[in-house]
């Protein structure tokens, strides 16, 4: 289906453009961090769907140890996600993320 095609395309964009590697599901609703990592990770700029990608981008650039733990998930009908519109927005946000950090507009927390 189209949703799976867009999901795989999103994962490719996350890796190639967003620079986030070795994470299979960046959009999982569960993110756990230790107390020491929290201040650096709360310095994110993105506020929409792609904020997870920025969070993981920062964590990887700061060499935080990341572990992905699978969770059982049940899809609930009636998603508020507009597949085309939100896919384009996420791609735009990930591109902006990479450009902003690469060009020095945004800086990694120290």
Backbone as JSON Lines, residues from 0, in Angstrom:
{"i":0,"aa":"X","n":[0.83,-1.2,0.0],"ca":[0.0,0.0,0.0],"c":[0.87,1.27,0.0]}
{"i":1,"aa":"X","n":[0.24,2.38,-0.29],"ca":[0.93,3.66,-0.38],"c":[1.57,4.06,0.94]}
{"i":2,"aa":"X","n":[0.92,3.71,2.04],"ca":[1.44,4.08,3.37],"c":[2.8,3.42,3.6]}
{"i":3,"aa":"X","n":[2.94,2.14,3.22],"ca":[4.23,1.44,3.4],"c":[5.3,2.03,2.49]}
{"i":4,"aa":"X","n":[4.92,2.4,1.27],"ca":[5.87,3.02,0.35],"c":[6.38,4.35,0.93]}
{"i":5,"aa":"X","n":[5.47,5.16,1.44],"ca":[5.87,6.44,2.03],"c":[6.7,6.23,3.3]}
{"i":6,"aa":"X","n":[6.37,5.24,4.09],"ca":[7.13,4.95,5.3],"c":[8.57,4.57,4.94]}
{"i":7,"aa":"X","n":[8.74,3.71,3.95],"ca":[10.09,3.31,3.54],"c":[10.85,4.5,2.94]}
{"i":8,"aa":"X","n":[10.15,5.33,2.19],"ca":[10.78,6.55,1.66],"c":[11.2,7.49,2.77]}
{"i":9,"aa":"X","n":[10.37,7.6,3.79],"ca":[10.7,8.45,4.95],"c":[11.94,7.92,5.65]}
{"i":10,"aa":"X","n":[12.02,6.62,5.86],"ca":[13.21,6.04,6.5],"c":[14.46,6.3,5.69]}
{"i":11,"aa":"X","n":[14.35,6.25,4.37],"ca":[15.49,6.55,3.51],"c":[15.92,8.02,3.66]}
{"i":12,"aa":"X","n":[14.96,8.92,3.69],"ca":[15.25,10.34,3.88],"c":[15.9,10.58,5.24]}
{"i":13,"aa":"X","n":[15.4,9.91,6.27],"ca":[15.97,10.05,7.61],"c":[17.45,9.66,7.6]}
{"i":14,"aa":"X","n":[17.77,8.57,6.91],"ca":[19.17,8.12,6.86],"c":[20.04,9.01,5.97]}
{"i":15,"aa":"X","n":[19.58,9.27,4.74],"ca":[20.41,9.99,3.79],"c":[20.46,11.49,4.03]}
{"i":16,"aa":"X","n":[19.32,12.08,4.33],"ca":[19.27,13.53,4.51],"c":[19.41,13.89,5.98]}
{"i":17,"aa":"X","n":[18.67,13.2,6.83],"ca":[18.66,13.53,8.25],"c":[19.89,13.07,9.01]}
{"i":18,"aa":"X","n":[20.62,12.11,8.45],"ca":[21.84,11.66,9.11],"c":[21.63,10.83,10.35]}
{"i":19,"aa":"X","n":[20.48,10.2,10.49],"ca":[20.21,9.33,11.64],"c":[20.31,7.89,11.16]}
{"i":20,"aa":"X","n":[21.23,7.14,11.77],"ca":[21.52,5.78,11.35],"c":[21.21,4.78,12.46]}
{"i":21,"aa":"X","n":[21.02,3.54,12.06],"ca":[20.86,2.41,12.97],"c":[19.64,2.5,13.87]}
{"i":22,"aa":"X","n":[18.66,3.27,13.47],"ca":[17.37,3.33,14.17],"c":[16.31,2.96,13.14]}
{"i":23,"aa":"X","n":[15.59,1.91,13.41],"ca":[14.6,1.44,12.44],"c":[13.32,2.26,12.46]}
{"i":24,"aa":"X","n":[12.89,2.71,13.64],"ca":[11.63,3.44,13.75],"c":[11.84,4.72,14.54]}
{"i":25,"aa":"X","n":[12.11,5.81,13.84],"ca":[12.35,7.09,14.51],"c":[11.07,7.69,15.07]}
{"i":26,"aa":"X","n":[9.92,7.26,14.56],"ca":[8.66,7.87,14.96],"c":[7.95,7.14,16.09]}
{"i":27,"aa":"X","n":[8.61,6.16,16.67],"ca":[8.01,5.46,17.81],"c":[7.7,6.47,18.9]}
{"i":28,"aa":"X","n":[6.59,6.32,19.55],"ca":[6.18,7.27,20.57],"c":[6.95,7.18,21.86]}
{"i":29,"aa":"X","n":[7.81,6.21,22.03],"ca":[8.52,6.02,23.29],"c":[9.99,6.43,23.13]}
{"i":30,"aa":"X","n":[10.42,7.41,23.9],"ca":[11.83,7.81,23.95],"c":[12.19,7.94,25.42]}
{"i":31,"aa":"X","n":[13.19,7.21,25.83],"ca":[13.63,7.27,27.23],"c":[15.09,7.7,27.27]}
{"i":32,"aa":"X","n":[15.41,8.61,28.18],"ca":[16.77,9.12,28.31],"c":[17.13,9.2,29.78]}
{"i":33,"aa":"X","n":[18.43,9.12,30.05],"ca":[18.84,9.31,31.44],"c":[18.85,10.81,31.74]}
{"i":34,"aa":"X","n":[18.89,11.14,33.0],"ca":[18.78,12.53,33.45],"c":[19.9,13.41,32.9]}
{"i":35,"aa":"X","n":[21.09,12.86,32.77],"ca":[22.25,13.64,32.3],"c":[22.08,14.07,30.84]}
{"i":36,"aa":"X","n":[21.43,13.26,30.03],"ca":[21.26,13.56,28.6],"c":[20.13,14.55,28.34]}
{"i":37,"aa":"X","n":[19.21,14.65,29.26],"ca":[17.99,15.41,29.02],"c":[18.21,16.88,28.64]}
{"i":38,"aa":"X","n":[19.04,17.67,29.34],"ca":[19.19,19.08,28.95],"c":[19.64,19.27,27.5]}
{"i":39,"aa":"X","n":[20.59,18.47,27.05],"ca":[21.07,18.6,25.66],"c":[19.97,18.22,24.68]}
{"i":40,"aa":"X","n":[19.18,17.23,25.0],"ca":[18.17,16.74,24.07],"c":[16.92,17.62,24.04]}
{"i":41,"aa":"X","n":[16.75,18.44,25.05],"ca":[15.6,19.35,25.06],"c":[15.87,20.63,24.3]}
{"i":42,"aa":"X","n":[17.02,20.73,23.66],"ca":[17.36,21.93,22.91],"c":[16.93,21.83,21.44]}
{"i":43,"aa":"X","n":[15.96,20.98,21.15],"ca":[15.53,20.78,19.76],"c":[14.79,22.01,19.24]}
{"i":44,"aa":"X","n":[14.82,22.15,17.92],"ca":[14.18,23.27,17.25],"c":[12.86,22.89,16.57]}
{"i":45,"aa":"X","n":[12.78,21.65,16.09],"ca":[11.59,21.21,15.36],"c":[10.45,20.94,16.33]}
{"i":46,"aa":"X","n":[9.25,21.35,15.93],"ca":[8.08,21.17,16.8],"c":[7.01,20.28,16.19]}
{"i":47,"aa":"X","n":[7.22,19.86,14.95],"ca":[6.19,19.05,14.29],"c":[6.59,17.58,14.32]}
{"i":48,"aa":"X","n":[6.06,16.8,13.39],"ca":[6.25,15.35,13.36],"c":[7.71,14.92,13.36]}
{"i":49,"aa":"X","n":[8.59,15.69,12.77],"ca":[9.99,15.27,12.62],"c":[10.86,15.61,13.83]}
{"i":50,"aa":"X","n":[10.27,16.07,14.94],"ca":[11.09,16.4,16.1],"c":[11.87,15.18,16.6]}
{"i":51,"aa":"X","n":[11.3,13.99,16.44],"ca":[11.99,12.76,16.86],"c":[13.32,12.59,16.12]}
{"i":52,"aa":"X","n":[13.32,12.97,14.85],"ca":[14.54,12.83,14.04],"c":[15.61,13.78,14.57]}
{"i":53,"aa":"X","n":[15.23,15.01,14.91],"ca":[16.22,15.94,15.47],"c":[16.74,15.43,16.81]}
{"i":54,"aa":"X","n":[15.86,14.92,17.63],"ca":[16.26,14.36,18.93],"c":[17.31,13.27,18.74]}
{"i":55,"aa":"X","n":[17.07,12.36,17.82],"ca":[18.01,11.27,17.55],"c":[19.28,11.77,16.87]}
{"i":56,"aa":"X","n":[19.16,12.78,16.02],"ca":[20.32,13.39,15.36],"c":[21.26,13.96,16.43]}
{"i":57,"aa":"X","n":[20.71,14.72,17.36],"ca":[21.54,15.29,18.43],"c":[22.17,14.18,19.27]}
{"i":58,"aa":"X","n":[21.37,13.2,19.65],"ca":[21.89,12.1,20.48],"c":[23.03,11.37,19.79]}
{"i":59,"aa":"X","n":[22.89,11.11,18.49],"ca":[23.97,10.42,17.78],"c":[25.19,11.31,17.64]}
{"i":60,"aa":"X","n":[25.02,12.59,17.36],"ca":[26.17,13.49,17.2],"c":[26.92,13.68,18.52]}
{"i":61,"aa":"X","n":[26.21,13.57,19.64],"ca":[26.85,13.69,20.96],"c":[27.33,12.34,21.47]}
{"i":62,"aa":"X","n":[27.22,11.32,20.63],"ca":[27.71,9.97,20.93],"c":[27.02,9.35,22.15]}
{"i":63,"aa":"X","n":[25.74,9.63,22.31],"ca":[24.97,8.97,23.35],"c":[24.7,7.54,22.91]}
{"i":64,"aa":"X","n":[24.67,6.66,23.85],"ca":[24.39,5.25,23.57],"c":[22.89,5.11,23.34]}
{"i":65,"aa":"X","n":[22.52,4.64,22.14],"ca":[21.11,4.47,21.79],"c":[20.79,3.0,21.64]}
{"i":66,"aa":"X","n":[19.67,2.61,22.2],"ca":[19.2,1.24,22.09],"c":[17.74,1.3,21.64]}
{"i":67,"aa":"X","n":[17.42,0.53,20.64],"ca":[16.04,0.46,20.16],"c":[15.42,-0.82,20.7]}
{"i":68,"aa":"X","n":[14.34,-0.66,21.43],"ca":[13.64,-1.8,22.02],"c":[12.27,-1.9,21.38]}
{"i":69,"aa":"X","n":[11.96,-3.03,20.75],"ca":[10.66,-3.15,20.07],"c":[9.5,-3.14,21.06]}
{"i":70,"aa":"X","n":[8.41,-2.54,20.63],"ca":[7.18,-2.55,21.41],"c":[6.06,-3.09,20.54]}
{"i":71,"aa":"X","n":[5.07,-3.7,21.15],"ca":[3.9,-4.15,20.4],"c":[3.01,-2.94,20.14]}
{"i":72,"aa":"X","n":[2.6,-2.77,18.9],"ca":[1.82,-1.61,18.53],"c":[0.6,-2.05,17.74]}
{"i":73,"aa":"X","n":[-0.53,-1.48,18.05],"ca":[-1.75,-1.77,17.32],"c":[-2.21,-0.49,16.64]}
{"i":74,"aa":"X","n":[-2.34,-0.54,15.33],"ca":[-2.8,0.61,14.55],"c":[-4.27,0.85,14.86]}
{"i":75,"aa":"X","n":[-4.6,2.1,15.14],"ca":[-5.99,2.46,15.43],"c":[-6.55,3.21,14.23]}
{"i":76,"aa":"X","n":[-7.68,2.77,13.7],"ca":[-8.28,3.46,12.55],"c":[-8.61,4.91,12.89]}
{"i":77,"aa":"X","n":[-8.59,5.75,11.86],"ca":[-8.96,7.16,12.06],"c":[-7.76,8.05,12.31]}
{"i":78,"aa":"X","n":[-6.61,7.7,11.77],"ca":[-5.4,8.5,11.95],"c":[-5.62,9.93,11.49]}
{"i":79,"aa":"X","n":[-5.04,10.87,12.2],"ca":[-5.13,12.29,11.86],"c":[-4.05,12.68,10.85]}
{"i":80,"aa":"X","n":[-3.21,11.74,10.47],"ca":[-2.1,12.0,9.56],"c":[-2.61,12.1,8.13]}
{"i":81,"aa":"X","n":[-2.29,13.19,7.47],"ca":[-2.56,13.31,6.04],"c":[-1.31,12.8,5.34]}
{"i":82,"aa":"X","n":[-1.4,11.68,4.68],"ca":[-0.21,10.99,4.17],"c":[0.62,11.89,3.26]}
{"i":83,"aa":"X","n":[0.04,12.5,2.27],"ca":[0.82,13.31,1.33],"c":[1.31,14.6,1.98]}
{"i":84,"aa":"X","n":[0.41,15.37,2.56],"ca":[0.78,16.66,3.16],"c":[1.83,16.49,4.26]}
{"i":85,"aa":"X","n":[1.6,15.56,5.19],"ca":[2.52,15.4,6.31],"c":[3.84,14.76,5.89]}
{"i":86,"aa":"X","n":[3.82,13.93,4.86],"ca":[5.07,13.36,4.34],"c":[5.95,14.47,3.77]}
{"i":87,"aa":"X","n":[5.34,15.38,3.02],"ca":[6.08,16.5,2.46],"c":[6.62,17.42,3.55]}
{"i":88,"aa":"X","n":[5.82,17.65,4.57],"ca":[6.27,18.49,5.69],"c":[7.44,17.84,6.44]}
{"i":89,"aa":"X","n":[7.36,16.54,6.66],"ca":[8.45,15.85,7.35],"c":[9.72,15.89,6.52]}
{"i":90,"aa":"X","n":[9.61,15.69,5.22],"ca":[10.78,15.74,4.34],"c":[11.39,17.14,4.38]}
{"i":91,"aa":"X","n":[10.54,18.15,4.34],"ca":[11.02,19.54,4.43],"c":[11.72,19.79,5.76]}
{"i":92,"aa":"X","n":[11.12,19.35,6.85],"ca":[11.71,19.58,8.17],"c":[13.06,18.87,8.31]}
{"i":93,"aa":"X","n":[13.15,17.65,7.79],"ca":[14.41,16.9,7.89],"c":[15.49,17.57,7.04]}
{"i":94,"aa":"X","n":[15.12,18.08,5.88],"ca":[16.08,18.8,5.05],"c":[16.54,20.07,5.77]}
{"i":95,"aa":"X","n":[15.61,20.81,6.35],"ca":[15.96,22.03,7.1],"c":[16.86,21.69,8.29]}
{"i":96,"aa":"X","n":[16.55,20.6,8.97],"ca":[17.37,20.15,10.1],"c":[18.82,19.96,9.68]}
{"i":97,"aa":"X","n":[19.02,19.21,8.63],"ca":[20.38,18.91,8.19],"c":[21.09,20.18,7.72]}
{"i":98,"aa":"X","n":[20.41,21.01,6.96],"ca":[21.02,22.25,6.48],"c":[21.35,23.19,7.64]}
{"i":99,"aa":"X","n":[20.45,23.33,8.59],"ca":[20.67,24.25,9.71],"c":[21.87,23.85,10.55]}
{"i":100,"aa":"X","n":[22.04,22.55,10.81],"ca":[23.21,22.1,11.58],"c":[24.48,22.15,10.73]}
{"i":101,"aa":"X","n":[24.38,21.78,9.47],"ca":[25.55,21.77,8.59],"c":[26.07,23.18,8.33]}
{"i":102,"aa":"X","n":[25.17,24.13,8.15],"ca":[25.58,25.51,7.86],"c":[25.87,26.33,9.13]}
{"i":103,"aa":"X","n":[25.69,25.72,10.29],"ca":[25.99,26.42,11.55],"c":[24.91,27.36,12.01]}
{"i":104,"aa":"X","n":[23.71,27.26,11.43],"ca":[22.59,28.07,11.88],"c":[22.12,27.58,13.25]}
{"i":105,"aa":"X","n":[22.04,26.27,13.38],"ca":[21.77,25.64,14.67],"c":[23.05,24.97,15.13]}
{"i":106,"aa":"X","n":[23.24,24.91,16.44],"ca":[24.45,24.31,17.0],"c":[24.09,23.18,17.95]}
{"i":107,"aa":"X","n":[24.94,22.16,17.95],"ca":[24.76,21.09,18.92],"c":[25.02,21.63,20.31]}
{"i":108,"aa":"X","n":[24.25,21.19,21.28],"ca":[24.49,21.62,22.66],"c":[25.87,21.13,23.12]}
{"i":109,"aa":"X","n":[26.48,21.9,23.98],"ca":[27.8,21.48,24.47],"c":[27.72,20.8,25.81]}
